[in-house]
Amino acid sequence: MSQARLMDGTALARRIVEETAERTADLTARTGTTPCLATVLVGEDPASVTYVRMKQNRCRTAGIDSRHVALPATTTTGELVGTLRALSADPAVHGILLQHPMGRHIDERAAFEAIAPEKDVDGVTFASFATMSFGLPGFVSCTPGGIMRLLDAYGVDPAGRRAVVVGRSAILGKPAGMLLLARDATVTYCHSRTADLSAAVREADIVVAAVGRPRLIRGQDLKPGAVVVDAGYNAGNVGDVDLDSAVERASLIAPVPGGVGPMTIATLLEQTVTAAARQLGV
């Protein structure tokens, strides 16, 4: 069997950002208002600072205004909720991104729920999960949404296929499974308490690795010809899949880096412009 083809998320994301820039220019010309994304960061975690800066740079590439709100690490849940509610009420802000993680002392769910659903362009609220799960208008969680765009771009139809999602986080694993289910895949969720993970993964036509454990999924765990999406990110820019062995068994792999990561940001920008258009009534 030949080695797996690698999905180029960087190239696809670039095309999406270019299309988003065209939509931004058109919307700004028609309404006189430039879409604006507000980013909120609690503390100064180096990785989070880098992510936010990257998102701001991509905003500029797409012609989207960005407003950054930097809060001290000592910020309380109540203070963060107040900041997010104020941004939700500000008509000049069309999308809100709360960078996570945000400190163990903060009630993350309470913070997410302070974001107005119509501005939840990162797809983190209860409302977004519900609309995504029921196929109603709303915003998808950005990484799962980017995963689906990658699968589509490479002609992978989930219908009738067995999909295994390794991970059950509220903004990655769970929504990824729901989006695959909506496309008629037969979905299995696996997690830290799954007995014989390798056996479950070996049944999968499509594997989404999203558990945050470096190189957890190895080539020997995969069904020959499987499509593998590595949505993990670990220290050293390493994913949840052992790429060297996986390429010997899989047919397609979204690797780390260069696979899902760029698609996450592209989806965020695309949804920000969509949010702005809806709020502006065009």
HUBEL-V99052 format. One line per field, one symbol per residue. ss: DSSP state (~ for helix, > for strand, _ for the rest). phi: phi as a letter, one per 30 degrees, with the letter a starting at -180 (. if undefined). Layout:
ss: ???
phi: ???
This chain:
ss: ____>>__~~~~~~~~~~~~~~~~~~~~~~~____>>>>>>>___~~~~~~~~~~~~~~~~~__>>>>>>>_____~~~~~~~~~~~~~_____>>>>_________~~~~~~___~~~______~~~~~~~~~_______~~~~~~~~~~~~________>>>>>______~~~~~~~~~~___>>>>>______~~~~~____>>>>_______>_~~~_____>>>>___>___>__>_~~~~_____>>>_____~~~~~~~~~~~~~~~~~~~~~__
phi: .ddddcdcddddddddddddddddddddddcibcebcccbbcibeeddedddddddddedecicdbbccccdddededddedddddddddddccbbbcdbdbjddcdedddeddddedcddcicdedddddddcicdlcddddeddddddeddciccdeicdcccckbddcbddddddddddcidcccccadcddheedddddddbcccbcibehdcceddcdeidcbcccdbbeihcddcddeddddcdcbbcdcdjcdeddddddededdddddddddib
